[in-house]
């Protein structure tokens, strides 16, 4: 009988289950989630080579304007000798092959028409080398979103863990972390980023890391954790003496459990807001690094390198590469920001 009564008692949903329920009721948040997942799916497909694998292929003329169907040259050539002879002139005595010239001219013209001209679709036009801008912007999304997301997640993890330790324990550990924080923040952000980039791209570390995307990710995550650390530390100082934390201590919860199981969900809205801001700022920082030659390698493409190329193109009136990169970046950044706001509202304990 008692077992039946226990089974019939209502169970309180967990923090994450309740947050998901609130998120599902937010239409804007769900639309933003769908757009974000669509971009992430596009990044994965580009990574495995399903889409945009031929982004370096020259498929059109240089600076081809955006069009749905147009004529482009595929690079093949046919040598045709233009020449005419009088209708009543017989060249047989001079050149035995003269009777075949007309037949050859007609065959060469057919081959030229069939092989050189073909139909193609360039929705966002072509760049200065005749490459499809749409394929470039999709491939660039793979690099920029990967850099922005992974670097922001790493910076958030570093800042959250250090802030949790400094705010929860305090004492000598807190003083040491405050000293490290002050050292990092005493150097201007741009100069610190360039200094770390110079160290990682030269010397023994360059041989280990190479010049790929992971170097940019490490640069941004190393210099971007300080803001998250400061906010998380303040939240942990405020929450460490509250009743629910004391109750967790009374039932035997460890320090790690109190820090990351009990306190962290209650300040997750702060962490998520910072994560969203860092994704946006890191995508912009990748633009700066790529423009100065400290970002992605020259054999790769990103939204940053596309915007850098578009500066010179815009002077010539070639606006479509700038428009494509800006539209894709603005759509992803806006959707991700709205999703983060929805998650913050779902997880904020004051709104429950």
C-alpha angles and dihedrals in degrees: 000000000000091000090055092051091050092052092051094053112108116250121221112233118243125253095262094043091052091047092052090050091052091046093054089058091055107086095189090050093051092049089050089048090053093050092046092050090048091055091046090050089051090052092051093048091049090049093055092044100249094123134024092013091135096049091127093055116109102232101162147017120294113282093001106184120237112281140152099223124008144143120268134172117245095201100257119128135197122201110225121177109217112216143129135202131202115272093236096041115108111204095175093105092051100038119019090202095056095101090059097052096087092050091050093047091053093047092048091051091052092050092049092051093047101045108029102047122055139152121259141168122230106170093177096029128235134295130233091287096044095257120148108262091206092059090046094052091049091049089045090054088058091058100037097045091044091051094044097046100040095042091047092048092049093047090047092050092048094047094044096049094045092044091049092051094045096045099040101044102025114173119089093342090055092046092051093050090048089054091051090047092051091050092054095044094047089069117072110256096238093047091047091050092050091047093053090045091052091050094048095044096049135046128020095328091061090062091053100042100030120199100292135116094284091065090058090046092053092047093054097042093049094054099034105061099081099083092050091047093055095051096042092048091053091049093050091050088054097045103038094083099041124119098254091053091049089049091052089050090050093056091051103261113164124239091257091051092050092047101045106018102040108022102031097061089053093055096035091108089064091049093048094051090052090047091055093048091049094051089056095043093046092053087053091046090053087056090055094046093047091048091054094045095252097102132066118350120269092250091062132068131219137163086263095057091044092054089047091053091045093062093072093037092054090060088058092049095255100135104156099088091051091047093049096049092044094048094050093044094046092049094051095042093048093047092047092049092050091048091051091050089051091049090048091053091047093050100037106111091208090064097049 
